[in-house]
Amino acid sequence: MSKPRETDLYPPVKAFLEEQGYTVKAEVGAVDVMAVRGGEPPVIVELKLGFSLALFHQCVARLSSSDDVYMAVARQPGKRFARALKDNRALARRLGLGLITVRAKDGLVEVHCDPGPYAPRKSPKRRDALLREFARRSGDPNEGGQTRAGLVTAYRQDALKLALFLYEAGASKGSDVARETGVAKATRMMADDHYGWFERVEKGVYGLRPAGAEAVAASGRILGAD
């Protein structure tokens, strides 16, 4: 099967719009597709084989001519395209653009969102989770823009407080560790042993594994020390 071209997207899009009563013409000025129905504002469609920043720039520029601007891209099989479609649909909605996909094998046209003003719904739960993490974190141990690998969270900082205490005091009761470190969930954290640092010595008593001692050696910056 030959590689599709942008022009292959035009016939299905044209037919789709004509079924809704539009008169459709291609390459009107700088516009790939323009559709007019009665006295309504024109519908503008830009055709591309895939998503790109240039496509979004192009469509945003078309908003100066009409509020009804769509991007139409060739639909691809697989999970990778499905993820791209989801992400780019969200971006299109935020920019007030419409999004269409065209399936090459049969010309199926699907409208995934229509143009229009977008008011994102706020999530108090997500906001509060961010504020809790911000408040719990000691200092500013991360660098903006770094990858998730090696990212220092408030949970990791609390775990290091526990490890530091055990490194200095030796195996201890969970209640004592919680009291001395100020980490209320010390016993649960040591029992869960998320990082492989802690070991249960006896009921309610926890010690430090070698991996925990190694983490302590590199803990100054993570704990927010100068």
C-alpha positions in Angstrom: 0.0 0.0 0.0 1.5 3.4 -1.0 2.1 6.1 1.6 -0.9 8.4 2.0 -0.7 12.0 0.9 -2.5 15.0 2.4 -4.5 15.3 -0.8 -6.0 11.8 0.0 -7.7 13.3 3.0 -9.6 15.9 0.9 -12.3 13.7 -0.8 -13.6 12.1 2.5 -13.6 15.5 4.3 -15.3 17.1 1.3 -18.0 14.4 1.2 -18.5 14.5 5.0 -19.1 18.3 4.9 -21.3 18.1 1.8 -23.6 15.6 3.5 -24.3 18.3 6.1 -25.3 20.8 3.4 -22.0 22.7 2.9 -20.5 23.8 -0.4 -16.9 22.8 -0.2 -13.8 24.1 -2.1 -10.1 23.4 -1.7 -7.1 25.7 -1.6 -9.0 29.0 -1.1 -6.3 31.5 -0.4 -4.0 30.0 2.3 -6.8 27.6 3.5 -6.7 23.9 2.6 -10.5 23.4 2.8 -13.3 25.9 3.1 -17.0 25.1 3.5 -19.9 27.5 3.4 -23.5 26.9 4.2 -26.0 29.8 3.7 -25.1 32.8 5.7 -23.2 30.9 8.4 -19.6 31.7 9.2 -17.2 29.6 7.0 -15.8 26.3 8.2 -12.0 26.0 7.7 -10.2 22.7 7.7 -6.4 22.2 7.6 -5.2 18.8 6.3 -2.1 17.1 7.6 -0.9 13.5 7.8 0.1 13.8 11.5 0.1 16.1 14.5 2.7 18.8 14.7 3.3 22.1 16.4 3.2 23.7 13.0 -0.3 22.4 12.4 -1.5 24.0 15.7 0.2 27.3 14.7 -1.5 27.1 11.3 -5.0 26.5 12.8 -4.6 29.2 15.4 -3.8 31.6 12.7 -7.0 30.6 10.8 -9.0 31.7 13.8 -8.6 35.3 12.6 -10.8 34.3 9.7 -13.4 32.1 11.4 -14.3 30.7 14.7 -14.9 27.3 13.1 -11.5 25.9 12.4 -10.7 22.1 12.3 -7.5 20.2 11.9 -7.9 16.9 10.0 -5.2 14.3 10.3 -4.8 10.7 9.0 -5.8 8.2 11.5 -3.2 5.6 12.3 -3.6 2.2 14.0 -2.0 1.3 17.3 -1.8 2.6 20.9 0.8 5.2 20.1 -1.5 7.1 17.8 -4.4 6.6 20.3 -2.3 8.4 23.0 -1.3 11.1 20.6 -5.0 11.6 19.7 -6.0 11.9 23.3 -3.3 14.5 24.1 -3.8 16.5 21.0 -7.6 16.5 21.4 -7.1 18.1 24.8 -4.8 20.7 23.4 -7.2 21.4 20.5 -10.1 22.0 22.9 -8.0 24.4 25.0 -7.2 26.4 21.9 -10.8 26.4 20.6 -10.1 24.2 17.6 -11.9 21.2 16.2 -10.2 17.9 15.5 -11.0 15.4 12.8 -9.4 12.1 11.8 -9.6 10.4 8.5 -9.1 6.6 8.1 -7.2 5.9 4.9 -8.5 2.4 4.2 -12.2 3.4 3.9 -12.3 7.2 4.2 -14.1 7.1 7.6 -14.3 10.7 9.0 -14.6 11.1 12.8 -15.0 14.4 14.6 -13.3 14.2 18.0 -14.1 17.7 19.2 -15.7 20.8 17.8 -14.4 24.4 17.9 -15.5 26.6 20.8 -14.5 28.3 24.0 -13.0 26.0 26.6 -13.4 26.3 30.3 -11.3 23.5 32.0 -12.9 21.9 35.1 -10.7 22.4 38.2 -9.9 19.5 40.4 -9.8 20.5 44.1 -8.5 17.0 44.9 -5.4 17.4 42.6 -4.8 21.0 43.8 -4.9 19.9 47.5 -2.5 17.0 46.7 0.0 19.4 45.2 -0.3 21.8 48.1 0.2 18.9 50.6 3.3 17.7 48.8 4.6 21.3 48.7 4.1 21.8 52.4 5.6 18.5 53.4 8.8 18.8 51.3 11.9 20.1 53.1 13.8 22.7 51.2 14.0 22.5 47.4 16.0 19.3 46.5 15.0 18.9 42.9 15.9 20.8 39.7 13.1 22.1 37.6 12.8 20.1 34.4 14.5 17.0 35.6 13.0 13.5 34.7 11.0 11.5 37.2 13.9 9.2 37.8 15.6 10.2 41.0 13.0 12.8 41.8 12.9 13.6 45.5 9.4 13.6 47.1 8.2 14.4 50.6 7.7 10.6 51.1 11.4 10.0 50.3 12.5 12.7 52.6 10.5 11.2 55.4 12.0 7.8 54.7 15.5 9.3 54.9 14.6 10.9 58.3 13.8 7.4 59.5 16.9 5.9 58.0 19.1 8.6 59.6 17.6 7.9 63.0 18.2 4.2 62.7 21.7 4.7 61.4 22.5 6.7 64.6 20.4 4.9 67.2 20.3 1.3 65.8 17.2 -0.9 65.7 14.3 0.8 67.4 10.6 0.5 68.1 8.4 2.1 65.5 6.7 4.3 68.1 10.1 5.7 69.2 11.2 6.4 65.7 7.9 8.2 65.0 8.3 10.3 68.1 11.9 11.3 67.6 11.7 12.0 63.8 8.2 13.6 63.8 7.1 11.2 61.0 3.7 10.0 62.3 3.6 7.1 59.8 7.1 5.8 60.6 6.0 2.3 61.6 3.9 1.8 58.4 6.6 3.2 56.2 9.2 0.9 57.6 6.9 -2.1 57.3 6.1 -1.2 53.7 9.9 -0.8 53.0 9.2 0.9 49.7 12.9 1.6 49.0 14.4 -1.6 50.5 16.1 0.3 53.4 14.4 -1.2 56.4 14.1 -4.6 58.0 11.9 -6.0 60.8 14.1 -7.2 63.6 11.2 -8.3 65.8 7.6 -7.3 66.4 7.4 -3.5 66.3 11.2 -3.1 66.0 13.0 -2.1 62.8 16.6 -1.8 61.8 18.5 -0.5 58.7 19.6 -2.5 55.7 22.9 -1.8 53.9 21.0 0.0 51.2 19.5 2.3 53.8 23.0 3.1 55.1 24.1 4.0 51.6 21.1 6.3 51.2 22.0 8.1 54.4 25.5 8.8 53.1 24.0 10.8 50.2 21.1 12.3 52.1 22.3 15.9 52.8 20.8 17.5 49.7 17.7 15.3 49.7 16.8 16.4 53.2 17.2 20.1 52.2 20.5 20.7 53.9 22.5 23.7 52.6 
